[in-house]
Amino acid sequence: MQYFKTLFAAASTYHDFTAQAEEKDIEALKQCEKLAKAIRNEGELARLPTLQTACNILVVAEMWCPDCHKNLPAIRRVTQLAPHVGLGIVTREQAGEAFMAHFKLEKISIPFAVVLDADFTPLGQFIERPKSAWDEEGKVKESYRNAELLADTAQEIAAILYRAEDASRTV
């Protein structure tokens, strides 16, 4: 889709986006980056290095956001393990009204990661936190707050990429 292609072309790299942050946000991000580096291409992530389908991940994020501090490094780690997957990051303002209209949103929860195929058609999304972050009462788990669920974020993104790869093989 042209809109997503244009938005991705205007997106920042991970380094450029995170370099604009305030010092306290950079420190929080660095702690999660250390944890994300421990995410290995094993278990549910073992297929990432073998993916052949070109995709991009467009993330709407803000550097003041604690959920972005946690999940951006995990999403980046997926792109490091998957050689044919690109990453671009935009702010809510950059994403704009067209983004909200496409996903039928009144507000963009962040981080909002959209996996796009080679034609920039959305294939799936990850919004704010991994599903495992919630307890039975609908409250955020302490393990999520402590950045212990970064691998779960990576697995949710990987699952979308795997579906894209599997679908491309059946065509």
DSSP file (Angstrom, degrees, kcal/mol; ACC not computed):
  #  RESIDUE AA STRUCTURE BP1 BP2  ACC     N-H-->O    O-->H-N    N-H-->O    O-->H-N    TCO  KAPPA ALPHA  PHI   PSI    X-CA   Y-CA   Z-CA
    1    1 A M     >        0   0    0      0, 0.0     4,-2.1     0, 0.0     5,-0.2   0.000 360.0 360.0 360.0 135.6    0.0    0.0    0.0
    2    2 A Q  H  >  +     0   0    0      1,-0.2     4,-2.8     2,-0.2     5,-0.2   0.867 360.0  57.3 -59.4 -40.7    1.4    3.4   -1.0
    3    3 A Y  H  > S+     0   0    0      1,-0.2     4,-2.5     2,-0.2    -1,-0.2   0.940 110.8  42.6 -58.1 -48.4    0.6    5.0    2.4
    4    4 A F  H  > S+     0   0    0    116,-0.3     4,-2.6     2,-0.2    -1,-0.2   0.846 112.6  54.1 -69.0 -33.1    2.7    2.5    4.3
    5    5 A K  H  X S+     0   0    0     -4,-2.1     4,-2.1     2,-0.2    -1,-0.2   0.934 111.9  44.3 -64.2 -45.4    5.5    2.6    1.7
    6    6 A T  H  X S+     0   0    0     -4,-2.8     4,-1.4     2,-0.2    -2,-0.2   0.908 114.5  49.1 -64.8 -43.3    5.7    6.4    2.0
    7    7 A L  H  X S+     0   0    0     -4,-2.5     4,-0.6    -5,-0.2    -2,-0.2   0.906 111.3  49.2 -64.5 -41.6    5.6    6.2    5.8
    8    8 A F  H >< S+     0   0    0     -4,-2.6     3,-0.9     1,-0.2    -1,-0.2   0.891 107.4  55.1 -65.4 -38.4    8.3    3.5    5.9
    9    9 A A  H 3< S+     0   0    0     -4,-2.1    -1,-0.2     1,-0.2    -2,-0.2   0.828 111.3  45.1 -63.1 -30.8   10.5    5.6    3.6
   10   10 A A  H 3< S+     0   0    0     -4,-1.4    -1,-0.2    -3,-0.2    -2,-0.2   0.514  92.9 112.9 -88.8  -6.0   10.2    8.5    6.0
   11   11 A A    <<  -     0   0    0     -3,-0.9     2,-0.2    -4,-0.6    79,-0.2  -0.227  66.1-119.6 -69.1 155.2   10.8    6.4    9.1
   12   12 A S  B     -A   89   0A   0     77,-2.9    77,-2.3     1,-0.1    -1,-0.1  -0.575  25.1-111.5 -87.6 155.1   13.9    6.6   11.3
   13   13 A T     >  -     0   0    0     -2,-0.2     4,-2.6    75,-0.2     5,-0.2  -0.385  35.8-104.3 -73.1 165.5   16.3    3.8   11.9
   14   14 A Y  H  > S+     0   0    0     73,-0.2     4,-2.7     1,-0.2     5,-0.3   0.942 122.1  48.5 -56.1 -48.9   16.4    2.4   15.4
   15   15 A H  H  > S+     0   0    0      1,-0.2     4,-1.9     2,-0.2    -1,-0.2   0.934 113.6  45.0 -60.3 -48.7   19.7    4.2   16.1
   16   16 A D  H  > S+     0   0    0      2,-0.2     4,-0.6     1,-0.2    -1,-0.2   0.896 114.8  48.6 -64.9 -40.0   18.5    7.6   14.8
   17   17 A F  H >< S+     0   0    0     -4,-2.6     3,-0.9     1,-0.2    -2,-0.2   0.942 115.5  42.1 -65.7 -47.7   15.1    7.3   16.6
   18   18 A T  H >< S+     0   0    0     -4,-2.7     3,-1.5    -5,-0.2    -1,-0.2   0.770 103.4  67.3 -74.2 -24.3   16.6    6.4   20.0
   19   19 A A  H 3< S+     0   0    0     -4,-1.9    -1,-0.2    -5,-0.3    -2,-0.2   0.710  92.5  62.7 -67.3 -19.0   19.4    8.9   19.8
   20   20 A Q  T << S+     0   0    0     -3,-0.9    -1,-0.3    -4,-0.6    -2,-0.2   0.504  84.8 108.0 -82.7  -4.5   16.9   11.7   20.0
   21   21 A A  S <  S-     0   0    0     -3,-1.5     2,-0.1    -4,-0.1    43,-0.1  -0.212  76.5-101.9 -76.4 161.9   15.7   10.6   23.5
   22   22 A E    >>  -     0   0    0      1,-0.1     4,-2.3    41,-0.0     3,-0.5  -0.425  40.7-104.0 -74.3 159.1   16.4   12.3   26.8
   23   23 A E  H 3> S+     0   0    0      1,-0.2     4,-2.3     2,-0.2     5,-0.2   0.869 119.7  53.3 -55.8 -43.1   19.1   10.7   29.0
   24   24 A K  H 3> S+     0   0    0      1,-0.2     4,-1.7     2,-0.2    -1,-0.2   0.864 111.5  46.8 -64.0 -34.4   16.7    9.0   31.4
   25   25 A D  H <> S+     0   0    0     -3,-0.5     4,-2.4     2,-0.2    -1,-0.2   0.863 109.6  53.3 -73.9 -36.1   14.9    7.4   28.5
   26   26 A I  H  X S+     0   0    0     -4,-2.3     4,-2.6     2,-0.2    -2,-0.2   0.900 108.3  50.9 -64.2 -40.2   18.2    6.3   26.9
   27   27 A E  H  X S+     0   0    0     -4,-2.3     4,-1.8     2,-0.2    -2,-0.2   0.923 111.0  47.5 -63.8 -44.2   19.2    4.6   30.2
   28   28 A A  H  X S+     0   0    0     -4,-1.7     4,-1.5     1,-0.2    -2,-0.2   0.906 113.6  49.0 -62.5 -41.2   15.9    2.7   30.4
   29   29 A L  H  X S+     0   0    0     -4,-2.4     4,-2.5     1,-0.2    -2,-0.2   0.910 107.2  54.5 -64.4 -43.4   16.2    1.7   26.8
   30   30 A K  H  X S+     0   0    0     -4,-2.6     4,-2.0     1,-0.2    -1,-0.2   0.872 104.5  54.6 -61.5 -37.5   19.8    0.5   27.3
   31   31 A Q  H  X S+     0   0    0     -4,-1.8     4,-1.4     1,-0.2    -1,-0.2   0.919 112.0  43.6 -61.6 -42.5   18.8   -1.8   30.2
   32   32 A C  H  X S+     0   0    0     -4,-1.5     4,-2.7     1,-0.2    -2,-0.2   0.828 108.0  59.1 -73.5 -31.2   16.2   -3.4   27.9
   33   33 A E  H  X S+     0   0    0     -4,-2.5     4,-2.0     2,-0.2    -1,-0.2   0.905 103.6  52.4 -61.7 -40.5   18.7   -3.6   25.0
   34   34 A K  H  X S+     0   0    0     -4,-2.0     4,-0.5     1,-0.2    -1,-0.2   0.920 112.4  45.0 -60.6 -43.2   21.0   -5.7   27.2
   35   35 A L  H >< S+     0   0    0     -4,-1.4     3,-1.0     1,-0.2     4,-0.2   0.883 110.6  53.9 -67.9 -38.5   18.2   -8.1   28.0
   36   36 A A  H >< S+     0   0    0     -4,-2.7     3,-1.9     1,-0.3    -1,-0.2   0.833  97.3  64.7 -67.2 -31.7   17.1   -8.2   24.3
   37   37 A K  H 3< S+     0   0    0     -4,-2.0    -1,-0.3     1,-0.3    -2,-0.2   0.768  94.1  62.6 -61.6 -23.5   20.6   -9.2   23.2
   38   38 A A  T << S+     0   0    0     -3,-1.0     2,-0.5    -4,-0.5    -1,-0.3   0.608  76.1 107.4 -77.4 -11.6   20.1  -12.4   25.2
   39   39 A I    <   -     0   0    0     -3,-1.9     2,-0.2    -4,-0.2    -3,-0.0  -0.572  58.8-164.1 -70.0 119.7   17.2  -13.4   22.9
   40   40 A R        -     0   0    0     -2,-0.5     2,-2.0     2,-0.1     5,-0.2  -0.662  31.8-107.5-107.4 159.7   18.5  -16.2   20.8
   41   41 A N  S    S+     0   0    0     -2,-0.2     2,-0.3     5,-0.1     5,-0.0  -0.496  83.6 106.4 -84.6  69.3   17.4  -17.8   17.6
   42   42 A E    >   +     0   0    0     -2,-2.0     3,-2.2     6,-0.0     2,-0.1  -0.886  68.0   8.5-138.1 169.3   16.2  -21.0   19.4
   43   43 A G  G >  S-     0   0    0     -2,-0.3     3,-1.6     1,-0.3     4,-0.2  -0.370 137.0  -1.8  59.3-129.9   12.9  -22.4   20.3
   44   44 A E  G 3  S+     0   0    0      1,-0.3    -1,-0.3     2,-0.1     3,-0.3   0.633 139.5  53.0 -68.5 -13.0   10.1  -20.4   18.6
   45   45 A L  G X  S+     0   0    0     -3,-2.2     3,-1.4    -5,-0.2    -1,-0.3   0.389  76.9 101.6-100.8   2.6   12.6  -18.0   17.2
   46   46 A A  T <  S+     0   0    0     -3,-1.6     4,-0.2     1,-0.3    -1,-0.2   0.785  77.1  55.9 -60.7 -30.0   14.8  -20.7   15.5
   47   47 A R  T >> S+     0   0    0     -3,-0.3     3,-1.6    -4,-0.2     4,-0.7   0.663  80.9  91.3 -77.7 -15.7   13.4  -20.0   12.0
   48   48 A L  G X4 S+     0   0    0     -3,-1.4     3,-1.3     1,-0.3    -1,-0.2   0.876  83.9  50.0 -52.6 -47.4   14.2  -16.3   11.9
   49   49 A P  G 34 S+     0   0    0      0, 0.0    -1,-0.3     0, 0.0    -2,-0.1   0.727 111.4  51.2 -65.8 -17.9   17.6  -16.6   10.3
   50   50 A T  G <4 S+     0   0    0     -3,-1.6    -2,-0.2    -4,-0.2    -3,-0.1   0.493  77.9 122.9 -97.4  -3.6   16.2  -18.9    7.6
   51   51 A L    <<  -     0   0    0     -3,-1.3    33,-0.3    -4,-0.7    34,-0.1  -0.350  33.6-179.9 -61.3 134.8   13.3  -16.6    6.5
   52   52 A Q        +     0   0    0     31,-0.1     2,-0.4     2,-0.1    -1,-0.2   0.575  49.0 101.3-109.4 -16.6   13.4  -15.7    2.9
   53   53 A T  S    S-     0   0    0    108,-0.1     2,-0.4     1,-0.1    31,-0.1  -0.589  72.8-129.4 -76.6 123.2   10.3  -13.6    2.6
   54   54 A A        +     0   0    0     -2,-0.4    64,-0.5    31,-0.1     2,-0.3  -0.580  41.8 157.7 -73.7 127.5   11.2   -9.9    2.5
   55   55 A C  E     -b   85   0A   0     29,-2.0    31,-2.1    -2,-0.4     2,-0.3  -0.913  28.3-144.7-140.8 166.8    9.1   -7.9    5.1
   56   56 A N  E     -bC  86 116A   0     60,-2.4    60,-3.6    -2,-0.3     2,-0.5  -0.976   7.7-144.2-132.6 150.0    9.4   -4.7    7.0
   57   57 A I  E     -bC  87 115A   0     29,-2.5    31,-2.4    -2,-0.3     2,-0.6  -0.972  12.9-166.0-115.5 119.5    8.3   -3.8   10.5
   58   58 A L  E     -bC  88 114A   0     56,-2.7    56,-3.1    -2,-0.5     2,-0.5  -0.922   9.9-166.4-104.8 121.9    7.0   -0.2   10.9
   59   59 A V  E     -bC  89 113A   0     29,-2.8    31,-2.9    -2,-0.6     2,-0.6  -0.928  15.7-153.0-115.6 130.1    6.7    0.8   14.5
   60   60 A V  E     +bC  90 112A   0     52,-2.6    52,-2.0    -2,-0.5     2,-0.3  -0.898  41.2 146.4 -94.3 123.1    4.9    3.8   15.9
   61   61 A A        -     0   0    0     29,-2.7     2,-0.3    -2,-0.6    31,-0.3  -0.945  40.8-146.0-151.8 167.0    6.6    4.8   19.1
   62   62 A E    >   -     0   0    0     -2,-0.3     3,-1.4    29,-0.2     6,-0.2  -0.991  21.7-133.8-138.2 140.3    7.7    7.6   21.4
   63   63 A M  T 3  S+     0   0    0     -2,-0.3   -34,-0.1     1,-0.3   -41,-0.0   0.635 102.6  61.6 -74.8 -12.7   10.9    7.6   23.4
   64   64 A W  T 3  S+     0   0    0    -43,-0.1    -1,-0.3     4,-0.0   -43,-0.0   0.580  83.6 102.6 -82.3  -8.7    9.2    8.8   26.6
   65   65 A C    <>  -     0   0    0     -3,-1.4     4,-2.0     1,-0.1     3,-0.4  -0.639  61.4-154.3 -86.9 120.4    7.1    5.6   26.7
   66   66 A P  H  > S+     0   0    0      0, 0.0     4,-1.6     0, 0.0     5,-0.1   0.849  97.9  55.4 -59.7 -35.2    8.1    2.8   29.1
   67   67 A D  H  > S+     0   0    0      1,-0.2     4,-2.6     2,-0.2     5,-0.2   0.861 107.9  49.6 -66.1 -33.5    6.4    0.2   26.9
   68   68 A C  H  > S+     0   0    0     -3,-0.4     4,-2.3     2,-0.2    -1,-0.2   0.884 104.9  57.5 -70.2 -38.4    8.5    1.4   24.0
   69   69 A H  H  < S+     0   0    0     -4,-2.0    -2,-0.2     1,-0.2    -1,-0.2   0.898 115.7  37.7 -56.1 -40.1   11.7    1.1   26.1
   70   70 A K  H  X S+     0   0    0     -4,-1.6     4,-0.8    -5,-0.1    -2,-0.2   0.935 123.7  36.0 -77.1 -48.7   10.8   -2.5   26.7
   71   71 A N  H  X S+     0   0    0     -4,-2.6     4,-2.6     1,-0.2     5,-0.2   0.776 102.0  67.5 -88.5 -27.7    9.5   -3.6   23.3
   72   72 A L  H  X S+     0   0    0     -4,-2.3     4,-2.8    -5,-0.2     5,-0.2   0.936 102.7  48.5 -58.7 -45.8   11.6   -1.7   20.8
   73   73 A P  H  > S+     0   0    0      0, 0.0     4,-2.1     0, 0.0    -1,-0.2   0.884 112.3  49.4 -62.1 -35.1   14.8   -3.6   21.7
   74   74 A A  H  X S+     0   0    0     -4,-0.8     4,-1.5     2,-0.2    -2,-0.2   0.904 112.5  46.9 -68.7 -40.7   12.9   -6.9   21.4
   75   75 A I  H  X S+     0   0    0     -4,-2.6     4,-1.6     1,-0.2    -1,-0.2   0.915 111.9  51.1 -66.3 -42.2   11.4   -5.9   18.0
   76   76 A R  H  X S+     0   0    0     -4,-2.8     4,-1.8    -5,-0.2    -2,-0.2   0.899 104.6  57.8 -59.9 -39.9   14.9   -4.8   16.8
   77   77 A R  H  X S+     0   0    0     -4,-2.1     4,-1.8     1,-0.2    -1,-0.2   0.881 102.0  55.0 -60.4 -37.9   16.3   -8.1   17.9
   78   78 A V  H  X S+     0   0    0     -4,-1.5     4,-1.8     1,-0.2    -1,-0.2   0.929 108.1  48.6 -59.0 -44.7   13.9   -9.9   15.6
   79   79 A T  H  < S+     0   0    0     -4,-1.6     6,-0.3     1,-0.2    -1,-0.2   0.801 108.7  54.0 -69.4 -26.7   15.2   -7.8   12.7
   80   80 A Q  H  < S+     0   0    0     -4,-1.8    -1,-0.2     1,-0.2    -2,-0.2   0.849 113.4  42.3 -71.4 -33.7   18.8   -8.6   13.7
   81   81 A L  H  < S+     0   0    0     -4,-1.8    -2,-0.2    -5,-0.2    -1,-0.2   0.727 109.9  61.4 -83.9 -23.2   18.0  -12.4   13.6
   82   82 A A    ><  -     0   0    0     -4,-1.8     3,-1.5    -5,-0.2    -1,-0.2  -0.894  69.5-162.2-109.3 105.1   16.0  -12.2   10.4
   83   83 A P  T 3  S+     0   0    0      0, 0.0    -1,-0.1     0, 0.0   -31,-0.1   0.693  85.5  50.5 -64.7 -21.3   18.1  -11.0    7.5
   84   84 A H  T 3  S+     0   0    0    -33,-0.3   -29,-2.0   -31,-0.1     2,-0.5   0.137  90.2  95.3-103.8  20.7   15.3  -10.1    5.2
   85   85 A V  E <   - b   0  55A   0     -3,-1.5   -29,-0.2    -6,-0.3     2,-0.2  -0.952  56.5-160.7-118.5 122.7   13.3   -8.0    7.6
   86   86 A G  E     - b   0  56A   0    -31,-2.1   -29,-2.5    -2,-0.5     2,-0.4  -0.542   4.9-146.5 -95.8 164.5   13.7   -4.2    7.8
   87   87 A L  E     + b   0  57A   0    -31,-0.2     2,-0.3    -2,-0.2   -73,-0.2  -0.998  17.7 171.6-135.9 131.3   12.8   -1.9   10.7
   88   88 A G  E     - b   0  58A   0    -31,-2.4   -29,-2.8    -2,-0.4     2,-0.4  -0.995  13.8-156.5-136.7 144.1   11.5    1.7   10.6
   89   89 A I  E     +Ab  12  59A   0    -77,-2.3   -77,-2.9    -2,-0.3     2,-0.3  -0.973  13.0 174.0-127.4 134.0   10.2    3.8   13.5
   90   90 A V  E     - b   0  60A   0    -31,-2.9   -29,-2.7    -2,-0.4     2,-0.1  -0.893  28.8-114.3-130.0 161.5    7.9    6.8   13.4
   91   91 A T     >  -     0   0    0     -2,-0.3     4,-2.3   -31,-0.2     5,-0.2  -0.405  35.2-103.9 -85.5 169.3    6.2    8.9   16.0
   92   92 A R  H  > S+     0   0    0    -31,-0.3     4,-2.5     1,-0.2    -1,-0.1   0.913 123.8  53.9 -58.1 -42.7    2.4    9.1   16.5
   93   93 A E  H  4 S+     0   0    0      1,-0.2    -1,-0.2     2,-0.2     4,-0.1   0.916 109.0  47.5 -60.5 -43.7    2.4   12.5   14.8
   94   94 A Q  H  4 S+     0   0    0      1,-0.2    -1,-0.2     2,-0.1    -2,-0.2   0.892 109.4  53.4 -64.7 -39.1    4.2   11.1   11.8
   95   95 A A  H  X S+     0   0    0     -4,-2.3     4,-1.0     1,-0.1    -2,-0.2   0.932  94.4 165.4 -63.4 -45.3    1.8    8.1   11.6
   96   96 A G  H  X  -     0   0    0     -4,-2.5     4,-1.6     1,-0.2     3,-0.3   0.067  49.5 -38.7  69.0-169.8   -1.1   10.5   11.6
   97   97 A E  H  > S+     0   0    0      1,-0.2     4,-2.9     2,-0.2     5,-0.2   0.828 128.7  60.0 -65.0 -37.0   -4.8   10.3   10.8
   98   98 A A  H  > S+     0   0    0      2,-0.2     4,-2.5     1,-0.2    -1,-0.2   0.885 105.1  50.1 -63.3 -37.5   -4.4    7.9    7.9
   99   99 A F  H  X S+     0   0    0     -4,-1.0     4,-2.0    -3,-0.3    -1,-0.2   0.943 112.5  46.5 -62.7 -48.6   -2.8    5.3   10.2
  100  100 A M  H  <>S+     0   0    0     -4,-1.6     5,-3.0     1,-0.2     4,-0.4   0.896 113.0  49.9 -62.6 -40.2   -5.6    5.6   12.7
  101  101 A A  H ><5S+     0   0    0     -4,-2.9     3,-0.8     3,-0.2    -1,-0.2   0.912 107.9  53.2 -65.2 -42.4   -8.2    5.4    9.9
  102  102 A H  H 3<5S+     0   0    0     -4,-2.5    -1,-0.2     1,-0.2    -2,-0.2   0.909 118.9  34.6 -59.7 -42.3   -6.6    2.3    8.4
  103  103 A F  T 3<5S-     0   0    0     -4,-2.0    -1,-0.2    -5,-0.1    -2,-0.2   0.336 111.1-119.3 -96.0   7.1   -6.7    0.5   11.7
  104  104 A K  T < 5 +     0   0    0     -3,-0.8     2,-0.3    -4,-0.4    -3,-0.2   0.947  60.0 155.1  55.0  54.7  -10.0    2.1   12.8
  105  105 A L      < -     0   0    0     -5,-3.0    -1,-0.2     1,-0.1     3,-0.1  -0.836  46.8-163.0-113.4 147.3   -8.4    3.7   15.9
  106  106 A E  S    S+     0   0    0      1,-0.4     2,-0.3    -2,-0.3    -1,-0.1   0.694  90.7  10.6 -90.9 -27.0   -9.3    6.7   17.9
  107  107 A K  S    S-     0   0    0     -7,-0.1     2,-0.8     2,-0.0    -1,-0.4  -0.988  79.1-119.0-149.4 145.3   -5.8    6.7   19.4
  108  108 A I        -     0   0    0     -2,-0.3     2,-0.3    -3,-0.1     4,-0.1  -0.799  24.6-148.6 -90.8 113.0   -2.6    4.9   18.6
  109  109 A S        -     0   0    0     -2,-0.8    19,-0.3     2,-0.1   -49,-0.1  -0.612  36.9 -94.8 -74.8 139.7   -1.4    2.7   21.5
  110  110 A I  S    S+     0   0    0     -2,-0.3   -43,-0.2    17,-0.1   -49,-0.1  -0.894 100.3  31.8-123.2 149.5    2.4    2.5   21.5
  111  111 A P  S    S+     0   0    0      0, 0.0    17,-3.9     0, 0.0     2,-0.5   0.538  73.7 174.7 -72.3 147.0    4.4    0.8   20.5
  112  112 A F  E     -CD  60 127A   0    -52,-2.0   -52,-2.6    15,-0.2     2,-0.5  -0.954   9.3-169.8-121.1 106.5    2.3   -0.2   17.6
  113  113 A A  E     -CD  59 126A   0     13,-3.0    13,-2.4    -2,-0.5     2,-0.5  -0.869   4.3-166.5-104.5 127.2    4.3   -2.5   15.2
  114  114 A V  E     -CD  58 125A   0    -56,-3.1   -56,-2.7    -2,-0.5     2,-0.5  -0.956  12.8-145.4-113.1 123.3    2.9   -3.4   11.8
  115  115 A V  E     -CD  57 124A   0      9,-2.7     8,-3.5    -2,-0.5     9,-1.0  -0.791  23.1-166.3 -86.8 126.2    4.5   -6.2    9.8
  116  116 A L  E     -CD  56 122A   0    -60,-3.6   -60,-2.4    -2,-0.5     2,-0.0  -0.892  13.1-133.0-116.4 141.1    4.4   -5.3    6.1
  117  117 A D    >   -     0   0    0      4,-2.2     3,-2.3    -2,-0.4   -62,-0.2  -0.165  46.9 -81.8 -79.0-175.4    5.0   -7.5    3.1
  118  118 A A  T 3  S+     0   0    0    -64,-0.5   -63,-0.1     1,-0.3    -1,-0.1   0.740 134.5  51.4 -62.5 -23.2    7.3   -6.5    0.2
  119  119 A D  T 3  S-     0   0    0      2,-0.1    -1,-0.3  -114,-0.0  -114,-0.2   0.302 120.4-110.7 -93.8   7.8    4.4   -4.5   -1.3
  120  120 A F    <   +     0   0    0     -3,-2.3  -116,-0.3     1,-0.3  -115,-0.1   0.796  67.6 148.8  65.6  32.1    3.9   -2.7    2.1
  121  121 A T        -     0   0    0   -117,-0.1    -4,-2.2  -116,-0.0    -1,-0.3  -0.840  54.4-109.9 -91.5 129.8    0.6   -4.5    2.8
  122  122 A P  E     +D  116   0A   0      0, 0.0    -6,-0.2     0, 0.0     3,-0.1  -0.376  36.2 177.1 -63.3 134.1    0.0   -5.0    6.5
  123  123 A L  E     -     0   0A   0     -8,-3.5     2,-0.3     1,-0.5    -7,-0.2   0.632  61.9 -35.9-108.4 -23.8    0.2   -8.6    7.5
  124  124 A G  E     -D  115   0A   0     -9,-1.0    -9,-2.7     2,-0.0    -1,-0.5  -0.946  56.7-130.1 173.9 169.4   -0.3   -8.3   11.3
  125  125 A Q  E     -D  114   0A   0     -2,-0.3     2,-0.4   -11,-0.2   -11,-0.2  -0.972   5.8-148.1-144.0 157.9    0.4   -6.1   14.2
  126  126 A F  E     -D  113   0A   0    -13,-2.4   -13,-3.0    -2,-0.3     2,-0.5  -0.993  24.0-160.1-120.1 127.8    1.8   -6.1   17.7
  127  127 A I  E     -D  112   0A   0     -2,-0.4     2,-2.5     2,-0.3   -15,-0.2  -0.942  50.1 -52.4-124.1 116.3    0.2   -3.5   20.0
  128  128 A E  S    S+     0   0    0    -17,-3.9   -57,-0.2    -2,-0.5   -16,-0.1  -0.309 114.8  14.6  69.3 -60.9    1.7   -2.1   23.2
  129  129 A R  S    S-     0   0    0     -2,-2.5    -2,-0.3   -59,-0.0     2,-0.0  -0.966  82.3 -95.9-143.3 154.9    2.5   -5.3   25.1
  130  130 A P    >   -     0   0    0      0, 0.0     3,-2.2     0, 0.0     4,-0.2  -0.383  40.7-112.8 -67.1 154.4    2.8   -9.1   24.5
  131  131 A K  G >  S+     0   0    0      1,-0.3     3,-1.2    21,-0.2    22,-0.0   0.823 116.0  63.8 -57.0 -31.7   -0.4  -11.0   25.3
  132  132 A S  G 3  S+     0   0    0      1,-0.2    -1,-0.3    17,-0.1    12,-0.1   0.547  81.5  81.7 -71.3  -6.5    1.5  -12.7   28.2
  133  133 A A  G <  S+     0   0    0     -3,-2.2     8,-3.6     7,-0.1     2,-0.4   0.647  79.9  78.9 -73.5 -14.0    1.9   -9.4   30.0
  134  134 A W  B <   -E  140   0B   0     -3,-1.2     6,-0.2     6,-0.2     2,-0.1  -0.767  68.9-146.5-102.5 138.9   -1.6   -9.6   31.4
  135  135 A D    >   -     0   0    0      4,-3.0     3,-1.9    -2,-0.4    -2,-0.0  -0.298  41.9 -86.4 -88.9-177.2   -2.7  -11.6   34.4
  136  136 A E  T 3  S+     0   0    0      1,-0.3    -1,-0.1     2,-0.1    -2,-0.0   0.747 128.6  53.4 -63.2 -24.2   -6.1  -13.3   34.9
  137  137 A E  T 3  S-     0   0    0      2,-0.1    -1,-0.3     3,-0.0     3,-0.1   0.373 120.8-105.6 -92.3   3.9   -7.5  -10.1   36.4
  138  138 A G  S <  S+     0   0    0     -3,-1.9     2,-0.3     1,-0.3    -2,-0.1   0.662  78.3 131.7  81.3  16.5   -6.5   -8.0   33.4
  139  139 A K        -     0   0    0      1,-0.0    -4,-3.0     0, 0.0     2,-0.3  -0.715  66.5 -99.2-100.4 153.7   -3.6   -6.3   35.2
  140  140 A V  B     -E  134   0B   0     -2,-0.3    -6,-0.2    -6,-0.2    -7,-0.1  -0.545  43.1-120.0 -72.4 130.0   -0.1   -6.0   33.9
  141  141 A K     >  -     0   0    0     -8,-3.6     4,-1.9    -2,-0.3     3,-0.4  -0.343   9.7-126.4 -70.3 149.6    2.2   -8.6   35.4
  142  142 A E  H  > S+     0   0    0      1,-0.2     4,-2.0     2,-0.2     6,-0.2   0.850 110.5  62.8 -62.0 -35.3    5.2   -7.6   37.5
  143  143 A S  H  4>S+     0   0    0      1,-0.2     5,-2.9     2,-0.2     6,-0.4   0.855 104.1  47.8 -61.6 -33.9    7.4   -9.8   35.2
  144  144 A Y  H >45S+     0   0    0     -3,-0.4     3,-2.4   -11,-0.2     5,-0.2   0.939 108.8  52.8 -69.3 -46.5    6.4   -7.5   32.3
  145  145 A R  H 3<5S+     0   0    0     -4,-1.9    -2,-0.2     1,-0.3    -1,-0.2   0.825 108.2  52.5 -57.2 -31.1    7.2   -4.4   34.3
  146  146 A N  T 3<5S-     0   0    0     -4,-2.0    -1,-0.3    -5,-0.1    -2,-0.2   0.272 117.4-114.8 -89.2  10.8   10.6   -5.9   35.0
  147  147 A A  T < 5S+     0   0    0     -3,-2.4     3,-0.5    -5,-0.1    -3,-0.2   0.824  76.3 132.4  60.9  34.6   11.2   -6.4   31.3
  148  148 A E      < +     0   0    0     -5,-2.9     3,-0.2     1,-0.2    -4,-0.2   0.440  61.2  61.2 -92.3  -0.9   11.3  -10.2   31.7
  149  149 A L    >>  +     0   0    0     -6,-0.4     4,-1.4    -5,-0.2     3,-0.6   0.067  61.2 116.1-114.6  24.1    8.9  -10.9   28.8
  150  150 A L  H 3> S+     0   0    0     -3,-0.5     4,-2.2     1,-0.3     5,-0.2   0.870  75.2  57.3 -61.5 -36.4   11.0   -9.4   25.9
  151  151 A A  H 3> S+     0   0    0      1,-0.2     4,-2.4    -3,-0.2    -1,-0.3   0.832 101.6  57.2 -63.5 -30.7   11.2  -12.8   24.3
  152  152 A D  H <> S+     0   0    0     -3,-0.6     4,-2.1     2,-0.2    -1,-0.2   0.894 105.5  49.8 -67.1 -39.1    7.4  -13.0   24.2
  153  153 A T  H  X S+     0   0    0     -4,-1.4     4,-2.1     2,-0.2     5,-0.2   0.946 111.6  48.9 -60.5 -48.1    7.3   -9.8   22.2
  154  154 A A  H  X S+     0   0    0     -4,-2.2     4,-2.7     1,-0.2    -2,-0.2   0.889 110.1  51.9 -59.5 -40.5    9.9  -11.2   19.8
  155  155 A Q  H  X S+     0   0    0     -4,-2.4     4,-2.3     2,-0.2    -1,-0.2   0.879 107.7  51.2 -66.4 -38.0    7.8  -14.4   19.5
  156  156 A E  H  X S+     0   0    0     -4,-2.1     4,-1.2     2,-0.2    -1,-0.2   0.910 113.6  44.4 -66.5 -40.8    4.7  -12.5   18.7
  157  157 A I  H  X S+     0   0    0     -4,-2.1     4,-1.9     1,-0.2     3,-0.4   0.925 112.9  52.2 -66.4 -44.1    6.4  -10.6   15.9
  158  158 A A  H  X S+     0   0    0     -4,-2.7     4,-2.9     1,-0.2    -2,-0.2   0.875 102.6  59.3 -60.0 -38.4    8.1  -13.8   14.7
  159  159 A A  H  X S+     0   0    0     -4,-2.3     4,-2.0     1,-0.2    -1,-0.2   0.881 105.4  48.7 -60.1 -38.1    4.8  -15.5   14.5
  160  160 A I  H  X S+     0   0    0     -4,-1.2     4,-2.0    -3,-0.4    -1,-0.2   0.921 112.0  49.0 -66.7 -43.4    3.5  -12.9   12.0
  161  161 A L  H  X S+     0   0    0     -4,-1.9     4,-2.4     1,-0.2    -2,-0.2   0.892 109.8  52.0 -62.9 -39.7    6.7  -13.3    9.9
  162  162 A Y  H  X S+     0   0    0     -4,-2.9     4,-3.0     2,-0.2     5,-0.2   0.903 107.5  51.9 -64.3 -41.0    6.3  -17.1    9.9
  163  163 A R  H  X S+     0   0    0     -4,-2.0     4,-2.4    -5,-0.2    -1,-0.2   0.909 110.5  49.2 -61.6 -40.0    2.7  -16.8    8.7
  164  164 A A  H  X S+     0   0    0     -4,-2.0     4,-2.0     2,-0.2    -2,-0.2   0.920 112.7  47.2 -64.1 -43.8    3.9  -14.6    5.9
  165  165 A E  H  X S+     0   0    0     -4,-2.4     4,-1.2     2,-0.2    -2,-0.2   0.926 113.4  47.5 -63.5 -45.7    6.7  -17.0    5.0
  166  166 A D  H  X S+     0   0    0     -4,-3.0     4,-0.9     1,-0.2     3,-0.3   0.893 111.6  50.9 -64.2 -39.9    4.3  -20.0    5.1
  167  167 A A  H >X S+     0   0    0     -4,-2.4     4,-0.6     1,-0.2     3,-0.5   0.869 106.4  54.9 -65.8 -36.4    1.8  -18.2    2.9
  168  168 A S  H 3< S+     0   0    0     -4,-2.0     3,-0.3     1,-0.2    -1,-0.2   0.789 105.2  54.1 -68.7 -25.8    4.4  -17.3    0.3
  169  169 A R  H 3< S+     0   0    0     -4,-1.2    -1,-0.2    -3,-0.3    -2,-0.2   0.724 105.6  52.4 -79.1 -22.2    5.3  -20.9    0.0
  170  170 A T  H <<        0   0    0     -4,-0.9    -1,-0.2    -3,-0.5    -2,-0.2   0.548 360.0 360.0 -90.8  -7.0    1.7  -22.0   -0.8
  171  171 A V     <        0   0    0     -4,-0.6    -1,-0.2    -3,-0.3    -2,-0.1   0.465 360.0 360.0 -82.0 360.0    1.2  -19.4   -3.6
